[in-house]
Amino acid sequence: MIESDTVKLLRECDAGIRMGTKSIDDVLDYTRGEKLLGHLTQCKEEHNKLQSEVTELLHKYGDAGKEPSLMAKGMSTVKTEMKLAMDASDHTVADLITDGCNMGVKSLNRYLNEYKAADEVSKDIAKRLINLEEKLAVDIRSCL
């Protein structure tokens, strides 16, 4: 049970990291303010570090990881394109990223509760990812 929950939690972290990185990539070209750009770039770097850890652990368990669902990716892309087409401002970028962070935090907490038997290493990664998302949402509030 521990290994099963561990792999499942790591897969969800993997999908969340990929979704977060894609979301940041989707808005970087629209970002004008140095402060916002700095927060997004730093967060993306932290996501990449966590991605390396997750990939290594999943490989150890013989698992290839998990892509975000096509529905989630598609809906995110459509929402981002529509909002930025109407108002390509840092305010809109911050709004989109804040929504994404909030959804990520909610999902990851749900997975932490669901996969209680996961090992402490994978739980720690999930908690660090949650903290990263919460921190970004707080850091960019001044851009809303």
Buried (B, 14 or more C-beta within 10 A) or exposed (E): EEEEBBBBBBBBBBBBBBBBBBBBEBBBEBBEBEEBBEBBEBBBEBBEEBBEBBBEBBEEEEBEBBEBEEEBBEEBEEBBEEBBEEEBBBEBBBBBBBBBBEBBBEBBEEBBEEBEEBBEEBBEBBBBBBEBBBBBBEBBEEBE
